[in-house]
């Protein structure tokens, strides 16, 4: 990328709003760019206080890099010095910039320590550090904390790997064409429910973009091709993580006042190593897939003799999997022994070089196979039509030439063919009869696949055009953890919402709505360890806001803000949690809440809320369920009896709450190793949390003579309250649905009394379907005035999952509409349709109309939509003054007077 006359483009460091990229570092490392420091940045440095020169005596082992790596580290150092908050003299980064501009000698720099680096920097320009008054304390601190060598190599890794992400997909698509692979392998549907990997589906979509319009693809679906989306998706994900971290490391400032000079930490270097090890493993997988595809393509190369010569040349000159495995084992061994991070990162970079060479051999193999195949129509190299992504490719025939039907490459691959042939223009005259030709192509492509090559820029530009051209009608996607709902699903949802609303209103609840986002301070500190799942919104230059996590905290905020002391309200709205999506677990979902706030008799509101919950689950008709119930004061008393300190109550409860998903041994291990409890304490907790059963039976046991709970005042209060609650539930004939379970420990910090959780017991595994409890202090957290409250939240998304599964098992068609009548106009007379259907709408008959000459089309529409009645209006009906009315289910037909047809339909619909 050098300019005419050898003049190199310049990268300006420290400019206003500028940032350093991995591509910048790579270009400087390879000698393609020169560096200059923005004068304004130097002026700013000159105004900072410069401490006295300092040389820290730190023992170290010398560390020398390659010339490219040294230059990468130097440009990182310059940027760190310029953007840091340290008192840096402008002469120091300028000196490093001068050394960076030297033609050679960079491999002699010692990056083993700050002292070694300063000494070797001055030595390179023939001076002693004392002549330049050495380096200041702050400058030494920047050198020590910058991890410049590791960050520089990571930037080179990032630049090369980012280029290979798109390139590898393109080469794989090219091989698919040559091997006649089945394009159906890449029909991976996008999904927002967490069951599909986004990187994997993106790779599949990009592959289809290259193969769109191909007439050569066939039925081959062997491993190297079917595994391409997963393997390339893994590589893409690892590179994306590396890119994000490298960008941060390149441009973050260094706080030199955080640690003392001479105290060198290698945490940053070790973190970078941990970051690239998954990349190293994904590179190995990429090499395996690339070689596998190349070998598959090779089976189509001409006759057996040609294939034999090809394999001999390929195995002799192309890097093998054994070479890759040996290099990977070396990297992993060094990482396991905690060797120098630079050596490990350098090893991963070497793996990337191997991948680049293997991809070049794969591309050459596919190109050679396609060149040999006379059944394929190849685009002309100078054909401008094949360069334009959006153009219709076509073959220009000479006058009098007989047209031959040949198979065409995919639209994207036709462009790749042109770009690859342009890259190999010096070899275009080479004979394809000579197997060695493809080897020369591979060696050239390996050179051209380097980020320093302008040809690679051209190729990547074309690849970007192909995948963004929307040729294959790439559909938009939804984020993970979200869902779209079709008409049948919405019919089920609307039915459920109507049942839920009617139950809430039956108990005198009023509706309330609150903003979908709240001030961040309103939500924080209310959810315990789950606070990390709150979605924070970007600062828009004003208030810090977050999406609501539930509906309870906004309700408490509403009560406090409006000084309301008593309210029974319901709310059905969406909430948001930054959780890992799984079956029945989403990031955006509805909650249906009922809360009763205000002073009342003991267990009065708790009873009604639990009764509402049983009514909801019974009337939704989802099947068998149970409601686990416990009391927060009983939990606290239990932990106190077991010897747990009060400050650990909440964190221990969050572990106990996992007992519905994990064994006690797993929870016990967490309590001991992570929460710091003694083994004896954890085992004592185990004897209590295993108690569960019929409420009155367990209650009797806990209140019996000799019970350890009787000596704890909080536990006694809880047991007395639960006795009142259980007796009330028994009178209301819903106690049989309740299970007294001492392992229930709802993790939210705001619960103070009874807590409960409903669990579905049917075949559809969805976990908890409702939960709630008493929270007497939550409103007071906002206003300082205590307003006791109790509430329940129905996990409606999981209930919908159950309802949808039940409908499938019934094999019953779900009606998405409530249409009662279809007015079928046998023609295209919109005015007639408007007149007739408006008469029905006026008397509140649910009706649709259709304009079509064919009777069968109207009947099919009615059957498909479940519309029970159809009124046929044709020329004969208009002439006679009678309309034909058909019952779709019974197939009976009758004639009704035109002037009374709305009235007649009302009678048949039992509306009058």
MISE-806992 format. One record per residue (C-alpha): y, z, x. Coordinates in steps of 0.25 Angstrom, whole numbers, padded with zeros to 4 digits, always signed. Layout:
MISE-806992
YZX...
END
This chain:
MISE-806992
+0000+0000+0000+0009-0002+0012+0022-0010+0009+0027-0022+0017+0030-0020+0031+0021-0007+0031+0031+0001+0024+0024+0012+0016+0029+0017+0003+0035+0031+0003+0031+0044-0005+0042+0054-0007+0039+0068-0007+0047+0079-0014+0055+0070-0023+0060+0075-0036+0049+0074-0046+0039+0068-0036+0025+0072-0034+0015+0069-0024+0002+0062-0029-0012+0060-0023-0009+0045-0021+0004+0048-0013-0005+0057-0004-0015+0047-0002-0005+0036+0001+0001+0044+0012-0012+0048+0017-0016+0034+0019-0003+0030+0025+0001+0021+0013+0014+0030+0010+0024+0037+0018+0030+0050+0014+0045+0055+0013+0051+0068+0008+0062+0067-0002+0075+0071+0004+0078+0080-0008+0066+0088-0005+0069+0089+0010+0083+0094+0006+0077+0105-0003+0068+0109+0008+0080+0110+0017+0087+0120+0008+0075+0130+0008+0074+0142+0017+0066+0139+0029+0059+0151+0035+0056+0152+0050+0045+0144+0056+0032+0150+0055+0018+0148+0061+0007+0155+0054-0005+0158+0064-0017+0154+0055-0030+0152+0061-0036+0139+0056-0046+0127+0059-0040+0114+0062-0041+0104+0050-0039+0089+0053-0039+0078+0042-0039+0063+0042-0026+0056+0043-0026+0052+0029-0029+0067+0025-0018+0072+0034-0008+0063+0028-0012+0067+0014-0010+0082+0018+0003+0080+0025+0009+0073+0012+0004+0085+0004+0011+0094+0014+0024+0087+0013+0024+0088-0002+0020+0103-0002+0031+0106+0008+0041+0099+0000+0038+0104-0014+0034+0119-0010+0043+0131-0012+0042+0134+0003+0054+0134+0012+0050+0121+0019+0059+0114+0029+0062+0100+0026+0058+0096+0041+0044+0101+0039+0039+0091+0028+0047+0080+0034+0040+0083+0047+0026+0082+0040+0031+0069+0033+0035+0063+0047+0021+0067+0052+0015+0060+0040+0022+0047+0043+0015+0046+0057+0005+0035+0058-0006+0044+0064-0010+0058+0069-0011+0064+0055-0026+0067+0057-0022+0077+0069-0015+0086+0059-0022+0100+0057-0022+0105+0043-0031+0117+0046-0018+0126+0046-0003+0126+0044-0001+0129+0058-0011+0118+0063-0004+0108+0054+0010+0111+0058+0005+0111+0073-0002+0097+0071+0010+0092+0063+0019+0094+0075+0009+0090+0085+0008+0076+0078+0022+0073+0081+0022+0079+0095+0029+0092+0092+0027+0107+0092+0029+0115+0080+0039+0124+0087+0048+0111+0089+0049+0110+0074+0050+0125+0072+0036+0125+0066+0034+0127+0051+0040+0138+0042+0032+0149+0035+0033+0141+0022+0030+0128+0028+0017+0134+0033+0014+0140+0020+0015+0126+0013+0006+0120+0024-0005+0131+0021-0004+0131+0006-0003+0116+0004-0018+0113+0007-0012+0100+0011-0025+0094+0017-0033+0097+0005-0023+0092-0005-0020+0080+0003-0035+0076+0003-0036+0079-0012-0024+0070-0014-0032+0059-0007-0044+0062-0015-0036+0061-0028-0030+0048-0025-0043+0041-0021-0051+0048-0032-0041+0044-0043-0042+0030-0039-0057+0030-0039-0057+0036-0053-0052+0023-0060-0058+0014-0050-0072+0020-0051-0072+0017-0066-0068+0003-0064-0079+0000-0054-0089+0007-0063-0085-0002-0074-0086-0014-0065-0100-0010-0062-0103-0009-0076-0099-0023-0078-0108-0028-0067-0120-0020-0071-0119-0023-0086-0118-0009-0090-0117-0005-0104-0102-0002-0108-0107+0007-0119-0109+0017-0108-0095+0020-0109-0093+0022-0124-0090+0037-0122-0081+0041-0134-0069+0050-0131-0070+0064-0137-0061+0076-0138-0072+0086-0141-0076+0089-0127-0089+0081-0127-0084+0069-0119-0078+0070-0105-0065+0063-0105-0066+0058-0091-0080+0052-0094-0075+0045-0107-0062+0040-0100-0071+0033-0089-0080+0027-0100-0067+0021-0107-0062+0016-0094-0075+0009-0091-0075+0002-0104-0061-0003-0101-0066-0010-0089-0078-0016-0097-0071-0020-0110-0074-0034-0114-0086-0035-0104-0097-0045-0107-0106-0041-0096-0109-0026-0099-0123-0024-0104-0133-0012-0107-0134-0006-0093-0132+0009-0095-0138+0015-0082-0133+0029-0076-0122+0024-0066-0115+0017-0078-0118+0027-0089-0114+0039-0080-0101+0032-0076-0092+0039-0086-0097+0053-0083-0097+0051-0068-0083+0044-0067-0078+0054-0077-0082+0065-0068-0075+0059-0056-0062+0056-0065-0062+0071-0069-0063+0076-0055-0052+0066-0050-0043+0070-0061-0044+0085-0057-0042+0082-0043-0030+0074-0046-0023+0085-0054-0025+0095-0044-0021+0086-0032-0008+0083-0039-0005+0097-0041-0008+0101-0027+0000+0089-0021+0013+0093-0029+0012+0109-0031+0022+0117-0023+0017+0128-0013+0021+0143-0015+0022+0147-0001+0026+0161-0005+0013+0164-0011+0005+0167+0001+0008+0171+0015+0008+0160+0026-0005+0161+0034-0014+0164+0022-0020+0151+0020-0028+0149+0007-0038+0138+0005-0039+0140-0010-0032+0127-0013-0041+0119-0004-0053+0125-0010-0048+0122-0024-0046+0107-0020-0060+0107-0015-0066+0113-0028-0058+0102-0035-0064+0090-0028-0078+0094-0027-0081+0089-0041-0074+0077-0037-0084+0075-0025-0096+0077-0035-0090+0067-0045-0088+0057-0033-0102+0058-0030-0106+0054-0044-0096+0043-0044-0103+0037-0032-0117+0039-0038-0112+0031-0050-0105+0020-0043-0117+0018-0034-0126+0018-0046-0117+0007-0053-0117-0001-0041-0132-0001-0039-0134-0005-0054-0124-0016-0052-0132-0021-0040-0145-0023-0048-0137-0035-0054-0134-0042-0041-0141-0055-0040-0155-0057-0035-0164-0046-0029-0160-0050-0015-0145-0049-0017-0147-0035-0023-0155-0031-0011-0145-0036-0002-0134-0029-0010-0141-0016-0010-0143-0016+0005-0128-0019+0007-0124-0008-0004-0133+0003+0002-0129+0000+0016-0113+0000+0014-0110+0007+0001-0109+0023+0002-0122+0029-0003-0124+0041-0012-0130+0048+0000-0117+0047+0007-0110+0052-0005-0119+0064-0007-0118+0067+0008-0103+0068+0007-0103+0076-0006-0113+0086+0000-0104+0087+0012-0092+0090+0003-0100+0100-0006-0105+0107+0007-0092+0109+0013-0086+0114-0001-0098+0124-0002-0095+0129+0012-0080+0130+0009-0077+0120+0020-0063+0115+0023-0057+0109+0010-0052+0097+0018-0066+0093+0022-0071+0094+0008-0059+0086+0002-0061+0076+0013-0076+0075+0010-0073+0072-0005-0063+0062-0001-0074+0055+0007-0083+0055-0006-0072+0048-0013-0071+0037-0002-0086+0035-0004-0084+0034-0019-0074+0023-0017-0083+0015-0008-0094+0016-0018-0085+0012-0029-0081+0000-0020-0096-0004-0018-0099-0003-0033-0087-0011-0037-0091-0022-0026-0105-0022-0032-0100-0024-0046-0091-0035-0042-0102-0042-0034-0112-0041-0046-0101-0047-0055-0098-0058-0045-0113-0062-0045-0114-0062-0060-0112-0076-0064-0113-0072-0079-0099-0065-0078-0086-0071-0080-0077-0066-0068-0062-0066-0069-0055-0075-0060-0048-0067-0049-0035-0074-0051-0036-0073-0066-0024-0065-0071-0030-0063-0084-0041-0054-0079-0030-0045-0072-0023-0042-0085-0030-0031-0092-0026-0035-0106-0028-0050-0105-0040-0057-0111-0048-0062-0100-0053-0076-0101-0059-0087-0092-0051-0100-0089-0060-0112-0089-0058-0125-0082-0057-0137-0090-0071-0143-0093-0078-0130-0088-0089-0126-0097-0087-0112-0103-0098-0102-0099-0099-0089-0106-0099-0078-0096-0099-0063-0097-0085-0057-0095-0082-0044-0087-0075-0032-0095-0060-0034-0095-0057-0023-0086-0068-0027-0076-0062-0041-0076-0050-0035-0070-0057-0027-0060-0065-0039-0056-0052-0046-0053-0046-0034-0045-0059-0032-0037-0059-0047-0034-0045-0046-0029-0048-0034-0020-0059-0043-0014-0051-0055-0013-0054-0057+0002-0069-0057-0002-0068-0066-0014-0074-0078-0006-0086-0069-0002-0100-0074-0007-0106-0066-0018-0119-0071-0013-0117-0062-0001-0121-0048-0004-0112-0043+0007-0100-0048-0001-0100-0036-0011-0101-0026+0001-0088-0032+0007-0082-0031-0007-0086-0016-0008-0079-0013+0006-0066-0020+0001-0066-0012-0012-0068+0001-0005-0056-0002+0003-0048-0006-0009-0053+0006-0017-0044+0015-0009-0031+0020-0015-0023+0015-0003-0026+0000-0008-0017-0007-0017-0029-0015-0022-0034-0002-0028-0020+0000-0035-0022-0013-0041-0036-0010-0045-0033+0004-0051-0021-0003-0059-0030-0013-0065-0040-0002-0068-0029+0006-0075-0025-0006-0083-0039-0008-0088-0042+0006-0092-0028+0007-0099-0029-0006-0106-0036-0001-0118-0045-0014-0118-0057-0006-0124-0048+0001-0134-0049+0014-0127-0047+0024-0138-0038+0037-0136-0045+0050-0134-0043+0064-0139-0042+0076-0130-0055+0085-0128-0056+0096-0138-0050+0088-0149-0055+0080-0161-0052+0069-0171-0057+0071-0185-0061+0059-0193-0060+0058-0208-0074+0064-0211-0071+0076-0202-0057+0078-0208-0064+0079-0222-0072+0090-0217-0060+0097-0211-0052+0096-0223-0063+0102-0231-0064+0113-0222-0049+0116-0221-0048+0116-0236-0060+0126-0237-0053+0135-0226-0039+0134-0233-0045+0138-0247-0052+0150-0241-0039+0155-0234-0031+0153-0246-0041+0160-0254-0038+0173-0246-0023+0171-0248-0020+0165-0234-0007+0157-0232-0006+0145-0223+0002+0146-0210+0005+0135-0199+0010+0138-0184+0014+0129-0173+0002+0122-0165+0009+0127-0152+0014+0141-0149+0022+0147-0138+0013+0149-0126+0017+0164-0126+0012+0165-0140-0002+0161-0137-0004+0167-0123-0011+0181-0122-0018+0180-0136-0031+0173-0133-0037+0181-0120-0044+0172-0111-0043+0160-0121-0028+0159-0118-0032+0149-0107-0036+0139-0119-0022+0139-0124-0016+0125-0124-0002+0125-0117+0008+0115-0120+0017+0108-0109+0031+0115-0108+0041+0106-0115+0053+0112-0109+0053+0124-0118+0043+0133-0123+0028+0135-0118+0019+0132-0129+0004+0132-0131-0005+0126-0142-0010+0137-0152-0024+0142-0148-0026+0148-0162-0019+0151-0175-0019+0166-0174-0009+0168-0163+0001+0159-0170-0001+0166-0183+0002+0180-0176+0014+0174-0169+0019+0169-0183+0017+0183-0189+0025+0189-0178+0036+0179-0178+0038+0180-0193+0036+0195-0194+0025+0193-0204+0016+0205-0206+0006+0200-0216+0000+0186-0218-0013+0180-0222-0013+0166-0216-0022+0154-0213-0019+0142-0204-0027+0130-0201-0022+0123-0188-0026+0117-0175-0027+0126-0162-0029+0122-0147-0037+0127-0136-0039+0122-0122-0054+0124-0122-0066+0116-0117-0070+0107-0129-0084+0108-0134-0092+0107-0146-0084+0114-0157-0073+0118-0147-0060+0110-0147-0046+0111-0141-0039+0108-0154-0045+0113-0167-0042+0119-0180-0042+0134-0183-0042+0140-0197-0036+0154-0197-0034+0165-0207-0026+0177-0203-0022+0190-0210-0011+0197-0204-0005+0211-0209-0009+0225-0212-0021+0227-0221-0032+0237-0223-0043+0238-0212-0052+0226-0211-0045+0220-0224-0040+0207-0217-0052+0206-0208-0062+0206-0220-0054+0195-0227-0053+0186-0214-0068+0187-0212-0071+0185-0227-0062+0172-0226-0070+0168-0214-0083+0169-0221-0078+0161-0233-0073+0150-0224-0086+0148-0217-0094+0149-0230-0085+0139-0238-0085+0129-0226-0100+0129-0228-0103+0127-0213-0116+0136-0213-0121+0149-0207-0111+0157-0199-0109+0171-0194-0096+0179-0191-0097+0188-0179-0088+0200-0180-0083+0211-0170-0071+0220-0168-0062+0220-0156-0060+0235-0156-0075+0236-0156-0076+0226-0144-0065+0234-0136-0073+0247-0140-0086+0241-0135-0080+0237-0121-0073+0250-0120-0087+0257-0122-0093+0248-0112-0082+0252-0101-0074+0239-0101-0059+0242-0098-0049+0238-0109-0042+0227-0100-0055+0220-0100-0058+0220-0115-0053+0206-0118-0059+0199-0106-0073+0206-0109-0072+0202-0124-0070+0187-0120-0083+0188-0112-0090+0195-0124-0085+0184-0133-0094+0174-0125-0107+0180-0130-0108+0170-0141-0109+0159-0130-0115+0167-0118-0126+0177-0116-0122+0191-0113-0127+0189-0099-0117+0178-0097-0106+0187-0103-0110+0199-0095-0109+0191-0082-0095+0187-0086-0091+0201-0089-0096+0206-0076-0092+0195-0067-0079+0190-0073-0074+0202-0081-0078+0213-0071-0086+0222-0080-0098+0230-0074-0112+0225-0077-0114+0238-0085-0102+0236-0094-0106+0222-0097-0120+0226-0101-0115+0237-0110-0106+0227-0117-0118+0219-0119-0125+0230-0127-0114+0229-0137-0111+0215-0138-0125+0211-0142-0123+0219-0155-0122+0210-0167-0127+0209-0181-0124+0213-0196-0110+0219-0196-0114+0232-0204-0127+0234-0195-0120+0233-0182-0108+0241-0187-0118+0252-0191-0124+0252-0177-0110+0253-0170-0106+0264-0179-0119+0272-0177-0121+0285-0171-0120+0284-0156-0113+0271-0155-0104+0270-0143-0093+0263-0152-0090+0276-0160-0084+0282-0147-0073+0271-0146-0062+0272-0156-0059+0257-0156-0073+0254-0159-0074+0264-0171-0062+0258-0177-0068+0244-0176-0081+0248-0182-0074+0255-0194-0066+0242-0196-0078+0234-0195-0086+0242-0206-0074+0240-0216-0075+0225-0213-0090+0224-0214-0090+0231-0227-0079+0222-0233-0087+0210-0228-0100+0215-0234-0093+0216-0248-0087+0202-0247-0102+0197-0244-0099+0191-0231-0104+0201-0221-0117+0194-0219-0109+0183-0211-0104+0194-0201-0110+0198-0188-0105+0210-0181-0106+0205-0166-0101+0214-0155-0100+0202-0145-0089+0195-0153-0077+0197-0144-0066+0187-0149-0058+0183-0136-0044+0183-0142-0036+0194-0137-0029+0197-0150-0041+0202-0158-0040+0217-0162-0050+0220-0173-0062+0212-0180-0066+0199-0173-0075+0189-0179-0081+0175-0176-0089+0166-0185-0100+0158-0179-0108+0146-0186-0123+0148-0186-0127+0134-0189-0132+0123-0180-0119+0117-0176-0115+0125-0164-0100+0128-0164-0098+0142-0161-0088+0151-0167-0082+0145-0180-0072+0156-0184-0066+0169-0177-0055+0179-0180-0052+0194-0179-0041+0204-0181-0029+0203-0172-0019+0215-0175-0010+0213-0162-0008+0199-0161+0005+0198-0170+0010+0210-0163+0009+0202-0149+0020+0194-0155+0029+0203-0163+0025+0217-0158+0022+0220-0173+0007+0222-0176+0002+0213-0188-0013+0215-0189-0021+0202-0192-0034+0196-0193-0039+0182-0194-0050+0171-0193-0050+0157-0187-0060+0147-0191-0064+0137-0180-0063+0126-0190-0067+0115-0179-0081+0121-0177-0082+0123-0192-0079+0108-0194-0090+0105-0183-0100+0112-0192-0095+0106-0205-0096+0092-0199-0110+0094-0194-0114+0099-0207-0109+0086-0214-0117+0078-0204-0129+0086-0207-0127+0083-0222-0126+0068-0219-0115+0068-0229-0104+0058-0229-0090+0065-0227-0079+0060-0236-0067+0059-0228-0058+0056-0241-0057+0062-0255-0055+0048-0261-0060+0048-0275-0057+0033-0279-0056+0020-0272-0048+0009-0279-0055-0004-0275-0046-0016-0276-0054-0028-0276-0043-0036-0269-0030-0034-0261-0021-0029-0272-0014-0017-0266-0004-0016-0278-0016-0014-0287-0022-0004-0278-0009+0004-0277-0008+0004-0292-0022+0009-0295-0024+0019-0283-0010+0025-0286-0014+0028-0300-0026+0036-0294-0017+0043-0284-0008+0047-0295-0018+0055-0302-0023+0061-0289-0036+0053-0288-0040+0051-0273-0040+0036-0271-0040+0025-0261-0039+0010-0263-0045-0002-0257-0041-0017-0257-0054-0026-0255-0060-0037-0262-0074-0032-0259-0080-0022-0268-0090-0018-0258-0079-0014-0248-0073-0004-0258-0087+0002-0261-0090+0004-0246-0077+0011-0244-0079+0020-0256-0093+0024-0251-0089+0026-0237-0077+0035-0241-0085+0042-0252-0075+0038-0263-0083+0040-0276-0075+0030-0285-0071+0016-0283-0062+0008-0293-0063-0007-0292-0051-0016-0295-0053-0031-0295-0048-0042-0303-0058-0041-0314-0054-0026-0316-0040-0029-0316-0042-0040-0327-0051-0031-0336-0042-0018-0334-0054-0010-0330-0057-0005-0316-0071-0003-0310-0074+0011-0306-0086+0013-0297-0093+0027-0294-0098+0025-0279-0109+0035-0280-0115+0031-0293-0111+0017-0292-0107+0017-0306-0096+0008-0311-0087+0008-0323-0074+0001-0328-0062+0010-0331-0049+0006-0337-0038+0002-0327-0027+0010-0334-0035+0023-0334-0043+0021-0321-0036+0033-0314-0039+0042-0326-0054+0037-0326-0055+0041-0312-0049+0054-0314-0060+0057-0324-0071+0053-0315-0065+0061-0304-0065+0073-0313-0050+0074-0311-0046+0075-0326
END
